[in-house]
Amino acid sequence: MVAYYPPKIDIAAIVRQYPSLEMVNEDEQTRLEDIEFKKKRGKGAPKKAKTKSDSRRAGKRR
């Protein structure tokens, strides 16, 4: 079937495809800054457990 609609263009794809243009995705930059700020306050996502004993669920038994 022929593509009826043109492909969707997003800023992130253009930035990745043409790094020589030195464009900045402001939404992504803001998101990363927010994550960094939350981690500094201790509100970020918890780190992944490397082993089963590191997991919070390891001590729980039903």
mmCIF file as gemmi writes it, N, C-alpha and C atoms, coordinates in Angstrom:
data_model
loop_
_atom_site.group_PDB
_atom_site.id
_atom_site.type_symbol
_atom_site.label_atom_id
_atom_site.label_alt_id
_atom_site.label_comp_id
_atom_site.label_asym_id
_atom_site.label_entity_id
_atom_site.label_seq_id
_atom_site.pdbx_PDB_ins_code
_atom_site.Cartn_x
_atom_site.Cartn_y
_atom_site.Cartn_z
_atom_site.occupancy
_atom_site.B_iso_or_equiv
_atom_site.pdbx_formal_charge
_atom_site.auth_seq_id
_atom_site.auth_asym_id
_atom_site.pdbx_PDB_model_num
ATOM 1 N N . MET Axp A 1 ? 0.842 -1.172 0 1 0 ? 1 A 1
ATOM 2 C CA . MET Axp A 1 ? 0 0 0 1 0 ? 1 A 1
ATOM 3 C C . MET Axp A 1 ? 0.896 1.247 0 1 0 ? 1 A 1
ATOM 4 N N . VAL Axp A 2 ? 0.515 2.212 -0.741 1 0 ? 2 A 1
ATOM 5 C CA . VAL Axp A 2 ? 1.279 3.447 -0.852 1 0 ? 2 A 1
ATOM 6 C C . VAL Axp A 2 ? 1.069 4.28 0.409 1 0 ? 2 A 1
ATOM 7 N N . ALA Axp A 3 ? 2.139 4.895 0.875 1 0 ? 3 A 1
ATOM 8 C CA . ALA Axp A 3 ? 2.031 5.741 2.065 1 0 ? 3 A 1
ATOM 9 C C . ALA Axp A 3 ? 1.224 6.984 1.7 1 0 ? 3 A 1
ATOM 10 N N . TYR Axp A 4 ? 0.048 7.101 2.3 1 0 ? 4 A 1
ATOM 11 C CA . TYR Axp A 4 ? -0.835 8.21 1.982 1 0 ? 4 A 1
ATOM 12 C C . TYR Axp A 4 ? -0.383 9.482 2.686 1 0 ? 4 A 1
ATOM 13 N N . TYR Axp A 5 ? 0.018 9.322 3.938 1 0 ? 5 A 1
ATOM 14 C CA . TYR Axp A 5 ? 0.463 10.474 4.713 1 0 ? 5 A 1
ATOM 15 C C . TYR Axp A 5 ? 1.99 10.532 4.706 1 0 ? 5 A 1
ATOM 16 N N . PRO Axp A 6 ? 2.549 11.727 4.681 1 0 ? 6 A 1
ATOM 17 C CA . PRO Axp A 6 ? 4.011 11.833 4.736 1 0 ? 6 A 1
ATOM 18 C C . PRO Axp A 6 ? 4.513 11.403 6.117 1 0 ? 6 A 1
ATOM 19 N N . PRO Axp A 7 ? 5.769 11.005 6.213 1 0 ? 7 A 1
ATOM 20 C CA . PRO Axp A 7 ? 6.288 10.59 7.525 1 0 ? 7 A 1
ATOM 21 C C . PRO Axp A 7 ? 6.296 11.765 8.509 1 0 ? 7 A 1
ATOM 22 N N . LYS Axp A 8 ? 6.034 11.445 9.768 1 0 ? 8 A 1
ATOM 23 C CA . LYS Axp A 8 ? 6.027 12.487 10.796 1 0 ? 8 A 1
ATOM 24 C C . LYS Axp A 8 ? 7.462 12.911 11.08 1 0 ? 8 A 1
ATOM 25 N N . ILE Axp A 9 ? 7.663 14.207 11.188 1 0 ? 9 A 1
ATOM 26 C CA . ILE Axp A 9 ? 8.987 14.746 11.452 1 0 ? 9 A 1
ATOM 27 C C . ILE Axp A 9 ? 8.997 15.287 12.875 1 0 ? 9 A 1
ATOM 28 N N . ASP Axp A 10 ? 9.976 14.85 13.656 1 0 ? 10 A 1
ATOM 29 C CA . ASP Axp A 10 ? 10.11 15.4 14.997 1 0 ? 10 A 1
ATOM 30 C C . ASP Axp A 10 ? 11.519 15.963 15.174 1 0 ? 10 A 1
ATOM 31 N N . ILE Axp A 11 ? 11.636 16.886 16.091 1 0 ? 11 A 1
ATOM 32 C CA . ILE Axp A 11 ? 12.89 17.599 16.313 1 0 ? 11 A 1
ATOM 33 C C . ILE Axp A 11 ? 14.001 16.64 16.724 1 0 ? 11 A 1
ATOM 34 N N . ALA Axp A 12 ? 13.684 15.667 17.57 1 0 ? 12 A 1
ATOM 35 C CA . ALA Axp A 12 ? 14.703 14.736 18.055 1 0 ? 12 A 1
ATOM 36 C C . ALA Axp A 12 ? 15.347 13.97 16.901 1 0 ? 12 A 1
ATOM 37 N N . ALA Axp A 13 ? 14.551 13.561 15.92 1 0 ? 13 A 1
ATOM 38 C CA . ALA Axp A 13 ? 15.093 12.829 14.777 1 0 ? 13 A 1
ATOM 39 C C . ALA Axp A 13 ? 16.007 13.715 13.936 1 0 ? 13 A 1
ATOM 40 N N . ILE Axp A 14 ? 15.632 14.96 13.762 1 0 ? 14 A 1
ATOM 41 C CA . ILE Axp A 14 ? 16.454 15.887 12.975 1 0 ? 14 A 1
ATOM 42 C C . ILE Axp A 14 ? 17.777 16.159 13.688 1 0 ? 14 A 1
ATOM 43 N N . VAL Axp A 15 ? 17.715 16.343 15.003 1 0 ? 15 A 1
ATOM 44 C CA . VAL Axp A 15 ? 18.935 16.603 15.776 1 0 ? 15 A 1
ATOM 45 C C . VAL Axp A 15 ? 19.886 15.418 15.676 1 0 ? 15 A 1
ATOM 46 N N . ARG Axp A 16 ? 19.347 14.186 15.768 1 0 ? 16 A 1
ATOM 47 C CA . ARG Axp A 16 ? 20.188 12.99 15.666 1 0 ? 16 A 1
ATOM 48 C C . ARG Axp A 16 ? 20.736 12.797 14.26 1 0 ? 16 A 1
ATOM 49 N N . GLN Axp A 17 ? 19.944 13.12 13.256 1 0 ? 17 A 1
ATOM 50 C CA . GLN Axp A 17 ? 20.346 12.879 11.875 1 0 ? 17 A 1
ATOM 51 C C . GLN Axp A 17 ? 21.389 13.885 11.393 1 0 ? 17 A 1
ATOM 52 N N . TYR Axp A 18 ? 21.309 15.119 11.858 1 0 ? 18 A 1
ATOM 53 C CA . TYR Axp A 18 ? 22.228 16.166 11.411 1 0 ? 18 A 1
ATOM 54 C C . TYR Axp A 18 ? 22.945 16.8 12.61 1 0 ? 18 A 1
ATOM 55 N N . PRO Axp A 19 ? 23.925 16.108 13.193 1 0 ? 19 A 1
ATOM 56 C CA . PRO Axp A 19 ? 24.623 16.678 14.356 1 0 ? 19 A 1
ATOM 57 C C . PRO Axp A 19 ? 25.457 17.908 14 1 0 ? 19 A 1
ATOM 58 N N . SER Axp A 20 ? 25.811 18.061 12.73 1 0 ? 20 A 1
ATOM 59 C CA . SER Axp A 20 ? 26.63 19.204 12.329 1 0 ? 20 A 1
ATOM 60 C C . SER Axp A 20 ? 25.864 20.529 12.435 1 0 ? 20 A 1
ATOM 61 N N . LEU Axp A 21 ? 24.544 20.474 12.48 1 0 ? 21 A 1
ATOM 62 C CA . LEU Axp A 21 ? 23.745 21.697 12.604 1 0 ? 21 A 1
ATOM 63 C C . LEU Axp A 21 ? 23.769 22.264 14.021 1 0 ? 21 A 1
ATOM 64 N N . GLU Axp A 22 ? 24.198 21.453 14.989 1 0 ? 22 A 1
ATOM 65 C CA . GLU Axp A 22 ? 24.291 21.853 16.394 1 0 ? 22 A 1
ATOM 66 C C . GLU Axp A 22 ? 22.969 22.408 16.922 1 0 ? 22 A 1
ATOM 67 N N . MET Axp A 23 ? 21.884 21.747 16.571 1 0 ? 23 A 1
ATOM 68 C CA . MET Axp A 23 ? 20.568 22.14 17.068 1 0 ? 23 A 1
ATOM 69 C C . MET Axp A 23 ? 20.377 21.575 18.474 1 0 ? 23 A 1
ATOM 70 N N . VAL Axp A 24 ? 19.507 22.203 19.248 1 0 ? 24 A 1
ATOM 71 C CA . VAL Axp A 24 ? 19.227 21.763 20.608 1 0 ? 24 A 1
ATOM 72 C C . VAL Axp A 24 ? 17.736 21.492 20.734 1 0 ? 24 A 1
ATOM 73 N N . ASN Axp A 25 ? 17.405 20.314 21.249 1 0 ? 25 A 1
ATOM 74 C CA . ASN Axp A 25 ? 16.014 19.977 21.528 1 0 ? 25 A 1
ATOM 75 C C . ASN Axp A 25 ? 15.687 20.529 22.918 1 0 ? 25 A 1
ATOM 76 N N . GLU Axp A 26 ? 14.998 21.652 22.968 1 0 ? 26 A 1
ATOM 77 C CA . GLU Axp A 26 ? 14.75 22.341 24.234 1 0 ? 26 A 1
ATOM 78 C C . GLU Axp A 26 ? 13.88 21.515 25.177 1 0 ? 26 A 1
ATOM 79 N N . ASP Axp A 27 ? 12.915 20.779 24.639 1 0 ? 27 A 1
ATOM 80 C CA . ASP Axp A 27 ? 12.06 19.952 25.491 1 0 ? 27 A 1
ATOM 81 C C . ASP Axp A 27 ? 12.879 18.868 26.183 1 0 ? 27 A 1
ATOM 82 N N . GLU Axp A 28 ? 13.762 18.212 25.442 1 0 ? 28 A 1
ATOM 83 C CA . GLU Axp A 28 ? 14.609 17.162 26.01 1 0 ? 28 A 1
ATOM 84 C C . GLU Axp A 28 ? 15.59 17.753 27.022 1 0 ? 28 A 1
ATOM 85 N N . GLN Axp A 29 ? 16.136 18.904 26.713 1 0 ? 29 A 1
ATOM 86 C CA . GLN Axp A 29 ? 17.076 19.573 27.618 1 0 ? 29 A 1
ATOM 87 C C . GLN Axp A 29 ? 16.377 19.934 28.93 1 0 ? 29 A 1
ATOM 88 N N . THR Axp A 30 ? 15.16 20.44 28.848 1 0 ? 30 A 1
ATOM 89 C CA . THR Axp A 30 ? 14.388 20.78 30.045 1 0 ? 30 A 1
ATOM 90 C C . THR Axp A 30 ? 14.077 19.529 30.856 1 0 ? 30 A 1
ATOM 91 N N . ARG Axp A 31 ? 13.719 18.443 30.179 1 0 ? 31 A 1
ATOM 92 C CA . ARG Axp A 31 ? 13.413 17.187 30.866 1 0 ? 31 A 1
ATOM 93 C C . ARG Axp A 31 ? 14.627 16.679 31.635 1 0 ? 31 A 1
ATOM 94 N N . LEU Axp A 32 ? 15.807 16.716 30.995 1 0 ? 32 A 1
ATOM 95 C CA . LEU Axp A 32 ? 17.022 16.247 31.648 1 0 ? 32 A 1
ATOM 96 C C . LEU Axp A 32 ? 17.389 17.122 32.848 1 0 ? 32 A 1
ATOM 97 N N . GLU Axp A 33 ? 17.186 18.426 32.733 1 0 ? 33 A 1
ATOM 98 C CA . GLU Axp A 33 ? 17.454 19.327 33.856 1 0 ? 33 A 1
ATOM 99 C C . GLU Axp A 33 ? 16.499 19.053 35.014 1 0 ? 33 A 1
ATOM 100 N N . ASP Axp A 34 ? 15.233 18.782 34.707 1 0 ? 34 A 1
ATOM 101 C CA . ASP Axp A 34 ? 14.255 18.472 35.749 1 0 ? 34 A 1
ATOM 102 C C . ASP Axp A 34 ? 14.624 17.18 36.482 1 0 ? 34 A 1
ATOM 103 N N . ILE Axp A 35 ? 15.062 16.178 35.726 1 0 ? 35 A 1
ATOM 104 C CA . ILE Axp A 35 ? 15.469 14.907 36.33 1 0 ? 35 A 1
ATOM 105 C C . ILE Axp A 35 ? 16.664 15.118 37.253 1 0 ? 35 A 1
ATOM 106 N N . GLU Axp A 36 ? 17.636 15.888 36.792 1 0 ? 36 A 1
ATOM 107 C CA . GLU Axp A 36 ? 18.822 16.164 37.607 1 0 ? 36 A 1
ATOM 108 C C . GLU Axp A 36 ? 18.44 16.896 38.897 1 0 ? 36 A 1
ATOM 109 N N . PHE Axp A 37 ? 17.529 17.863 38.793 1 0 ? 37 A 1
ATOM 110 C CA . PHE Axp A 37 ? 17.079 18.621 39.959 1 0 ? 37 A 1
ATOM 111 C C . PHE Axp A 37 ? 16.363 17.714 40.953 1 0 ? 37 A 1
ATOM 112 N N . LYS Axp A 38 ? 15.514 16.811 40.447 1 0 ? 38 A 1
ATOM 113 C CA . LYS Axp A 38 ? 14.797 15.886 41.325 1 0 ? 38 A 1
ATOM 114 C C . LYS Axp A 38 ? 15.756 14.936 42.032 1 0 ? 38 A 1
ATOM 115 N N . LYS Axp A 39 ? 16.775 14.453 41.316 1 0 ? 39 A 1
ATOM 116 C CA . LYS Axp A 39 ? 17.743 13.544 41.924 1 0 ? 39 A 1
ATOM 117 C C . LYS Axp A 39 ? 18.518 14.238 43.039 1 0 ? 39 A 1
ATOM 118 N N . LYS Axp A 40 ? 18.833 15.515 42.85 1 0 ? 40 A 1
ATOM 119 C CA . LYS Axp A 40 ? 19.548 16.256 43.893 1 0 ? 40 A 1
ATOM 120 C C . LYS Axp A 40 ? 18.7 16.385 45.153 1 0 ? 40 A 1
ATOM 121 N N . ARG Axp A 41 ? 17.384 16.48 44.996 1 0 ? 41 A 1
ATOM 122 C CA . ARG Axp A 41 ? 16.477 16.591 46.142 1 0 ? 41 A 1
ATOM 123 C C . ARG Axp A 41 ? 16.107 15.232 46.711 1 0 ? 41 A 1
ATOM 124 N N . GLY Axp A 42 ? 16.537 14.154 46.052 1 0 ? 42 A 1
ATOM 125 C CA . GLY Axp A 42 ? 16.21 12.811 46.52 1 0 ? 42 A 1
ATOM 126 C C . GLY Axp A 42 ? 14.853 12.332 46.054 1 0 ? 42 A 1
ATOM 127 N N . LYS Axp A 43 ? 14.301 12.948 45.017 1 0 ? 43 A 1
ATOM 128 C CA . LYS Axp A 43 ? 12.966 12.601 44.533 1 0 ? 43 A 1
ATOM 129 C C . LYS Axp A 43 ? 13 11.827 43.218 1 0 ? 43 A 1
ATOM 130 N N . GLY Axp A 44 ? 14.178 11.463 42.745 1 0 ? 44 A 1
ATOM 131 C CA . GLY Axp A 44 ? 14.295 10.782 41.461 1 0 ? 44 A 1
ATOM 132 C C . GLY Axp A 44 ? 13.912 9.318 41.56 1 0 ? 44 A 1
ATOM 133 N N . ALA Axp A 45 ? 13.955 8.65 40.438 1 0 ? 45 A 1
ATOM 134 C CA . ALA Axp A 45 ? 13.645 7.227 40.385 1 0 ? 45 A 1
ATOM 135 C C . ALA Axp A 45 ? 14.719 6.448 41.138 1 0 ? 45 A 1
ATOM 136 N N . PRO Axp A 46 ? 14.344 5.368 41.825 1 0 ? 46 A 1
ATOM 137 C CA . PRO Axp A 46 ? 15.342 4.584 42.547 1 0 ? 46 A 1
ATOM 138 C C . PRO Axp A 46 ? 16.265 3.85 41.578 1 0 ? 46 A 1
ATOM 139 N N . LYS Axp A 47 ? 17.479 3.56 42.062 1 0 ? 47 A 1
ATOM 140 C CA . LYS Axp A 47 ? 18.439 2.842 41.231 1 0 ? 47 A 1
ATOM 141 C C . LYS Axp A 47 ? 17.991 1.395 41.087 1 0 ? 47 A 1
ATOM 142 N N . LYS Axp A 48 ? 18.318 0.798 39.956 1 0 ? 48 A 1
ATOM 143 C CA . LYS Axp A 48 ? 17.975 -0.598 39.731 1 0 ? 48 A 1
ATOM 144 C C . LYS Axp A 48 ? 18.87 -1.491 40.585 1 0 ? 48 A 1
ATOM 145 N N . ALA Axp A 49 ? 18.301 -2.575 41.072 1 0 ? 49 A 1
ATOM 146 C CA . ALA Axp A 49 ? 19.058 -3.522 41.875 1 0 ? 49 A 1
ATOM 147 C C . ALA Axp A 49 ? 19.972 -4.343 40.97 1 0 ? 49 A 1
ATOM 148 N N . LYS Axp A 50 ? 21.218 -4.483 41.379 1 0 ? 50 A 1
ATOM 149 C CA . LYS Axp A 50 ? 22.188 -5.263 40.596 1 0 ? 50 A 1
ATOM 150 C C . LYS Axp A 50 ? 22.004 -6.757 40.831 1 0 ? 50 A 1
ATOM 151 N N . THR Axp A 51 ? 21.678 -7.128 42.069 1 0 ? 51 A 1
ATOM 152 C CA . THR Axp A 51 ? 21.483 -8.537 42.402 1 0 ? 51 A 1
ATOM 153 C C . THR Axp A 51 ? 20.121 -8.714 43.06 1 0 ? 51 A 1
ATOM 154 N N . LYS Axp A 52 ? 19.731 -9.961 43.231 1 0 ? 52 A 1
ATOM 155 C CA . LYS Axp A 52 ? 18.435 -10.23 43.835 1 0 ? 52 A 1
ATOM 156 C C . LYS Axp A 52 ? 18.412 -9.797 45.299 1 0 ? 52 A 1
ATOM 157 N N . SER Axp A 53 ? 19.549 -9.895 45.98 1 0 ? 53 A 1
ATOM 158 C CA . SER Axp A 53 ? 19.593 -9.505 47.39 1 0 ? 53 A 1
ATOM 159 C C . SER Axp A 53 ? 19.488 -7.988 47.567 1 0 ? 53 A 1
ATOM 160 N N . ASP Axp A 54 ? 19.833 -7.213 46.539 1 0 ? 54 A 1
ATOM 161 C CA . ASP Axp A 54 ? 19.715 -5.755 46.597 1 0 ? 54 A 1
ATOM 162 C C . ASP Axp A 54 ? 18.269 -5.294 46.443 1 0 ? 54 A 1
ATOM 163 N N . SER Axp A 55 ? 17.437 -6.147 45.931 1 0 ? 55 A 1
ATOM 164 C CA . SER Axp A 55 ? 16.054 -5.787 45.651 1 0 ? 55 A 1
ATOM 165 C C . SER Axp A 55 ? 15.268 -5.583 46.944 1 0 ? 55 A 1
ATOM 166 N N . ARG Axp A 56 ? 14.308 -4.677 46.909 1 0 ? 56 A 1
ATOM 167 C CA . ARG Axp A 56 ? 13.444 -4.439 48.068 1 0 ? 56 A 1
ATOM 168 C C . ARG Axp A 56 ? 12.542 -5.635 48.32 1 0 ? 56 A 1
ATOM 169 N N . ARG Axp A 57 ? 12.239 -6.377 47.29 1 0 ? 57 A 1
ATOM 170 C CA . ARG Axp A 57 ? 11.314 -7.496 47.41 1 0 ? 57 A 1
ATOM 171 C C . ARG Axp A 57 ? 11.993 -8.744 47.961 1 0 ? 57 A 1
ATOM 172 N N . ALA Axp A 58 ? 13.323 -8.748 48.054 1 0 ? 58 A 1
ATOM 173 C CA . ALA Axp A 58 ? 14.047 -9.942 48.478 1 0 ? 58 A 1
ATOM 174 C C . ALA Axp A 58 ? 13.665 -10.359 49.899 1 0 ? 58 A 1
ATOM 175 N N . GLY Axp A 59 ? 13.441 -9.39 50.78 1 0 ? 59 A 1
ATOM 176 C CA . GLY Axp A 59 ? 13.133 -9.704 52.174 1 0 ? 59 A 1
ATOM 177 C C . GLY Axp A 59 ? 11.681 -10.049 52.422 1 0 ? 59 A 1
ATOM 178 N N . LYS Axp A 60 ? 10.811 -9.748 51.491 1 0 ? 60 A 1
ATOM 179 C CA . LYS Axp A 60 ? 9.381 -9.989 51.685 1 0 ? 60 A 1
ATOM 180 C C . LYS Axp A 60 ? 9.042 -11.451 51.401 1 0 ? 60 A 1
ATOM 181 N N . ARG Axp A 61 ? 8.289 -12.039 52.299 1 0 ? 61 A 1
ATOM 182 C CA . ARG Axp A 61 ? 7.787 -13.395 52.088 1 0 ? 61 A 1
ATOM 183 C C . ARG Axp A 61 ? 6.312 -13.386 52.416 1 0 ? 61 A 1
ATOM 184 N N . ARG Axp A 62 ? 5.532 -14.025 51.614 1 0 ? 62 A 1
ATOM 185 C CA . ARG Axp A 62 ? 4.085 -14.065 51.866 1 0 ? 62 A 1
ATOM 186 C C . ARG Axp A 62 ? 3.693 -15.389 52.425 1 0 ? 62 A 1
